[in-house]
Amino acid sequence: MQDLGIEKRRVWDHLTDLAAGGDVAAAFAPDALAQIAHPYGRCAGPAEIAPLYTDIRAALPDANWRAEIFIAGENHSDPRVQVTRYSPLVASLGHWQGTFAAPLWGIPPTFGAVHLRVCEVHHLNAAGQIAQSWILPDILDLAHQAGVFPLPPMLGAPGLWPGPSGGGVRLDITDAERGRDSLNRVLDMHHALHAFDGVRIESMPMHHWAPGFMYYAAAGIGTSRGLDGFRAHHQIPFLRAFPDRRGAGHFVRIGDGDFALTGGRVTASHLGEYLGMAPTGRQVAIDVMDFYRFDANGLIAENWLPFDIVGLANQMGVDLLARIAHLAGAPRRAL
């Protein structure tokens, strides 16, 4: 087993340097692969990965990277996934904070401070370079901060995601044993959800969750508190829109102390209205991550949900980046 403390420090240094304008080719291996939220997609090598960082740096020239959760662990297996399993993994939930000085993804600059939410998972090669990555920037949250939000008002509360109660940056400590227990609790929760009968929301067990738990979902969904808020603002709208949803497998399953992370892909048919977008009947693939924090009673107290909603909408024939551009004063003027 590799020294996860060294892995954490190397990834921390890479992410800090990249936010400061560091060389992408120094951070990423020549054969690195990165799956990045729409519009970037699957990128191979530093030359294809670099546009993400050059785009952000051009828009936020004085940015620094601020981590809220920073964890690492061995990547536990998922029998549904037959491709290469990369392990160990280092995961971060944080923000690029800086002055929004130039357009980004069609979003007009505010010339004030913004916090660009970015959630990511990285695997290092033997040379200490990033070799495999999954990166989800929350484009819609930035659009909301800039006043060009392209969807109806969120059912949950908009706004900045707070870090976990008690802190979540575990840079100099890794608790693999406790982390394994946290991950197993998450997987037990996932398994329990299969008891849902497809009709009554009450048939879905929720005993793994603390009373008054906080649920921080990507912009478009928003933040909710407790079971009633979670069901009303996220769970019921999602189940109605994607009644046949099914997990295609987790690319990441790690635990570190009281934290756990799962990340993967959900496939589904778009059969109901979702976030104001009419049903299309199309088959879609949804890339998500779930960061969890457990309380002293072993219950989920906080859950953060990065979610590529822009990419999902694109599969449903809705170009949210074009809507943002339109709201920003650059509408399409040709078919």
N, C-alpha and C positions, 0 to 999 in steps of 0.2 A: 504493500500500500504506500502511495506517495505521501510526502509530507504536505498535508493540506494547508498548513501555515505558510509554506513557501508558495504554494499555488495561489493562495489568496493574495499574498503580497505582490506577486507578479501581475495578476489581473488588476489589482488595485492601481498599481503603477501605470499599467497600460491605459486604463480608462481615464486616469488623471491626465496623462500626457495627451491622449487623443482630444480631450476637451480643451486642452491648452493649445491645440494646433499641431500636435506631434505627428510624426511621419507614420502614416498607416502601414507602410511597408515594413516598418520596424516592429510594429505591434503584431501584425498578422503574418503568418507563414506564407511562403510563395504558393503553396497548394491549399490554403485555407478555404473553407466553405462557410458561408453565412446565409441563413434564412432570415430575411428581414421583411418587416411588414410592407404592404403595398404603399408606394409604387415600386419598391426596389426588388422584392422577390428573392429568388435564389441567386446568390452572387458567388463567383469563384475567383479567388485570388485577390490580392490587395487592390489591383486596378479597378475591379468591379465593386469592391466593398467601399473604396474611398469616397465615392460621391455622397454617401450618407453623411460622412463627417465633414466634407468640404461644404455641402449644402448647409448644414447646421452652423458650422463655424462662420460662414459668410453672413448668416442672419444674426447670430449671437456672437459677435467678435470678441467680447470680453467674458465669455462664458467660463464657468467652472462647474465641475461635476460634483454633485452632493449625493452621497448614498444614504438611504433610509434603512434598507435591509441589505446585508452583505453576508452571504453564507456559502458553505461548500460541503460537499459530501460525495461518497461513492454513488454512482448512478445505478440504482437497483433495477433489476430486469423487469420487463413487461412481456409476457408471452405473446401478446398481440403484435409485437414489433419484431420483425425478423432481420432488419438491417443492422449494420454495425452499431454497437453500443459504445458510446464514448464515455470514459470515466477516468478520473473523477471530474466533477463539474464545479464551477464557481458561478454563483448567481447574484445578481444585483437588482434591486428596485431603488430607483433614485431619480434625480432631476438634473438637467443642465439648467443652471440659472444664470441669467445675464440680461443685457439690454437688447431688446428686439429691434435691430437697426436696419434690416433689409428683408425683403419678402422671402418666405419659406413655404414651399408647397402651395404657392398661390395665396398664402395668408399674408395680408399686409402688415408691415411693421407697426408697432405701437409706440416705438421710441421710449418705452418704459421697461421696467423689469418684468420678466416672465419666467415661468418654471416649466421647462419641457420635460414631461414625464417619459423616462426610458427604462424599460425592464429587459433584462438580458441574461443569457446563460453562455458560459464560455468553457471550452476545453483546451488545455495547453499541450503542445508537443514537447518532446524531450529537450528542445532548445529553449523552452520558456516562451515561445511565441503562441499566439492564439491560432488554433488549428480548426476549430469548429465552433460556430456561434448561432444563437437564435436571438433576434433583437426585435423588440416591439416598442417603437416610439408611439406615444398617444397623440397623433396628429389632430384629432378632433378636440382634445383638451386645449391645445394651443389655439385652434380656431375659435374656441369659446372665449379664451382670454382676449382675443383680438376683436371680438364682436362680429364674427362672420360664421357663426355656427350653422351648418347646413342641414340640420335635422330639427324636428319639433322639439319643444322643451323636454328635458329629461324628466322621467318619472321620479328618479332619485335626485338627491341634492348634487349640484355641480360644485366644483371647487378643488382646491389643492388637497392631494392625499397626504395625511399626516403619517409620520413614521410610527412604528409600533410603540405601544405603551411600554416604558422601561428601556427602549432602545433596541435596535435591530442590527447594528453593525458589529459582527463577530469576527473582527479582523485578526485578533491575536489569540483566539480561543476557538477550538472546534470540539464539540461533544458528539462523537459519532454514535455512541450507544444510546444516548437520550434522543438523538436525531433519528435513529432507526425506529425508536418507539413512536416518535411524532409522526413519521412517515407511515408506519403501520396503522396508526389511528386514522390518518387521512384515507388510506386505502380501504379500511373497514367502513368508513363513512361512504365512500364511493360505492362499495359493494351493497351497503344497506339501501342506497337509492334505487336499486333494481327492484325493490319491493313495490315501487309505484305501480298502481293498477291502470294508469293511463286515463283515469276519470276523476278521482278524488285527490286533491292535493294533500289531504290529511293522511293518505296512504303512504306518503313518502316519509320515511323515518328521519327525524331531525334531532335525535337525542345526543348526537355528538357535538352539538353547538351550545355555547354558554348563553344563558339569558342575557338579552341586550347586546349580543355580538354585533360588531361593526363589519359591514360589507362594503368594500370600496371597489366599485366596478368602473371600467373604462368610460370615458366621456361618451355620451349617448345613452348610457344606463344610469350612471351616477351612484351616489352613496346612500346606503340605507342602514337602519338600525333594527336589530331584533328580527324575530321570525316573521311578524306581520309585515314589516317594511321590506324584508328580503323577498317574500312571496309576491307582494303587490308590485314592487318596483322592478324586479328582475325575473324571478322564477316562473311566475304565471305567464307573463308576456312571452318569455322564451319558449316555454312548453307549448303554448298555443301556436306559435309561429313555426316550430320545428318538432312536431309530435313524434317523428320517427328518428330523432337524433340518436346517434350511437358513437361511442368512442372508438377511434381508429388506433388508439394506442398512445402511450406517453413516451416522448423522446427524452424526458428527464423525470427522475424520481429521486430526490435527495432529501436528507434531513440533517439538521444541525441544531442540537439543543432543543429548545422549544419551538423551533421553526421547521417547516417542511415546504417543499415546492414540488408540484407536478406540472408538467407542461406537455401539450400534445395537440392532436387534431381531432375535431368532432366533425363527422359527416352527417348530413341531414337533407331533407326536402323542405323547401321554403313554401309551406302550405298555409300560413297565416300572416297577417300584418305584423311587421316588426319595425319598431322605431320609426313609424310613419311610412314605411315602405310596403306597398301592396304585395300580396302573395304572388309569386311567379311560377310555382311548381318546380323550379329548378333545383338540381342537386348542387349543394354547396359544401365547401370544406372550411372549417372555422379553426383558426390557430389561436390558442389561448394558453395562458399560464395561470396558476393559482399559488400565491404565497399564503401560508397559514402561520398563525401564531397561537400556541396553546397556553391556557392559563394554568394555575397551580392545581386545578382539579382535573386536568387532562382534557379540557373541552376547548373547542375552537373559539377563541375570543375575538380574533380579527382575521379577515380574509381579503386579500387584494387580488383583483382580476384584471390583468392586462389582456387585451382582446383586440385583434385586428379588424375593427368594424369597417374601416375604409375598404379593406380587401374583401370582406364579406359582401358589402354593398355592391362592389364592382362585379362580383359574380352574379348578383341579382339584377344587373343591368342599370345600376344607379351609380353615376360618377360623382361622388361627393367632392372630389377635388375640383371638378368643373363647377359644381354649385358654389364652392368657396370662392373660386375665381369670379363667378358672376356677382356674388354679394360684395366682392372687393372692387367691383367696377370694371371687370374684364369679361363680359359675357361672350359666348360664342356668337359669331355673326355669319356663320355659314353652316349648311347641313354637313 
